[in-house]
Amino acid sequence: MGVARFRDIPPGDGAPAIAEEDKDLIMHIELPIVGGHVLMGTDAPESMGFKVNFGNNVHLSIEPDTRAETKKIFDALSADGTITMDLQDMFWGAYFGSVTDKFGVQWMVNCMEKA
């Protein structure tokens, strides 16, 4: 995917507009590293409800091969945790959800397999 900016988010029903000062911030960026692994990053604008503090400034991201595996992992991580975004088809073409597990670890689960 390379680099995606917050301005790339399509407008949605009931979704607030992106603040003008946040439109050029990075929504998604990838840095391929050794062994086929990828480091990913994003900005966290306060206008979108983010409050970055020591300890909440990292999400672990996992990319299972299948939607079924994605659902299984997501359900296991969300047990006794807090779902921050339900699993759903996203505009970038993935089946995606995010959760904070029962230990406070923040996870993003992203699957590129089509339905």
C-alpha positions in Angstrom: 0.0 0.0 0.0 2.9 2.4 0.6 1.7 5.7 2.2 -1.9 6.6 2.8 -3.0 9.9 4.3 -6.1 10.7 6.4 -7.4 12.7 3.4 -7.7 9.3 1.6 -10.5 8.1 3.9 -13.8 8.2 2.0 -16.6 10.1 3.7 -19.0 7.8 5.5 -22.5 8.0 6.9 -22.3 9.6 10.3 -18.5 9.8 10.3 -17.1 13.2 11.2 -15.2 15.1 8.5 -11.4 15.0 8.7 -10.0 18.2 10.3 -8.2 20.3 7.6 -5.0 20.3 9.7 -5.0 16.5 9.9 -5.6 15.7 6.2 -1.9 15.4 5.4 -1.0 13.3 8.4 -0.1 9.7 7.8 -2.9 7.1 8.2 -0.7 4.2 7.0 2.9 3.7 6.1 4.9 0.6 5.5 8.6 -0.2 5.8 9.6 -3.6 4.6 12.4 -5.2 6.7 14.2 -8.6 6.7 12.4 -11.9 6.5 9.3 -10.6 4.7 8.3 -8.6 7.8 6.9 -5.1 7.6 7.0 -2.2 10.2 3.9 -0.1 9.9 3.1 3.3 11.4 0.4 6.0 11.6 -0.1 9.4 13.1 -2.6 9.7 16.0 -4.4 13.0 15.8 -6.2 14.2 18.9 -9.0 15.5 16.8 -9.8 11.8 16.1 -9.9 10.9 19.8 -6.3 9.7 20.1 -4.5 10.6 23.3 -1.0 9.2 23.0 0.5 8.4 26.4 3.4 6.2 27.3 2.1 2.6 27.1 -0.7 3.2 24.5 1.5 4.4 21.7 2.0 1.0 20.0 -0.5 -1.4 18.3 0.6 -4.9 17.3 -0.7 -5.8 13.8 -1.2 -9.3 12.5 -2.2 -10.3 9.0 -3.7 -13.8 8.8 -4.1 -15.5 5.4 -7.8 -16.2 5.6 -10.9 -14.4 6.9 -11.8 -17.5 9.0 -8.4 -17.4 10.7 -8.8 -13.6 11.1 -12.1 -14.0 12.9 -10.7 -16.8 15.2 -7.7 -14.6 16.2 -9.9 -11.5 16.6 -12.4 -13.4 18.8 -9.6 -14.8 21.0 -7.9 -11.4 21.4 -11.2 -9.7 22.3 -12.2 -12.2 24.9 -12.4 -10.2 28.2 -10.9 -7.2 26.2 -12.4 -4.2 24.4 -13.2 -4.1 20.7 -12.2 -0.7 19.4 -13.3 -1.5 15.8 -15.5 -4.4 14.8 -14.2 -6.7 12.1 -15.4 -5.3 8.8 -14.6 -4.9 5.1 -12.6 -1.7 4.8 -12.1 0.8 1.9 -8.5 -0.3 1.4 -9.7 -3.8 0.5 -9.0 -5.6 3.8 -11.1 -7.4 6.4 -10.0 -5.4 9.5 -10.7 -4.9 13.2 -8.9 -3.6 16.2 -9.1 -4.6 19.9 -7.4 -4.0 23.2 -6.9 -7.4 24.9 -7.5 -8.2 28.5 -3.9 -7.3 29.3 -4.1 -3.8 27.7 -2.2 -4.8 24.5 -3.6 -3.1 21.4 -4.0 -5.2 18.3 -5.0 -4.6 14.7 -6.0 -7.6 12.6 -5.9 -7.2 8.8 -6.7 -9.8 6.2 -6.5 -9.2 2.5 -8.5 -12.3 1.5 -11.7 -11.4 -0.3 -15.1 -12.7 0.9 
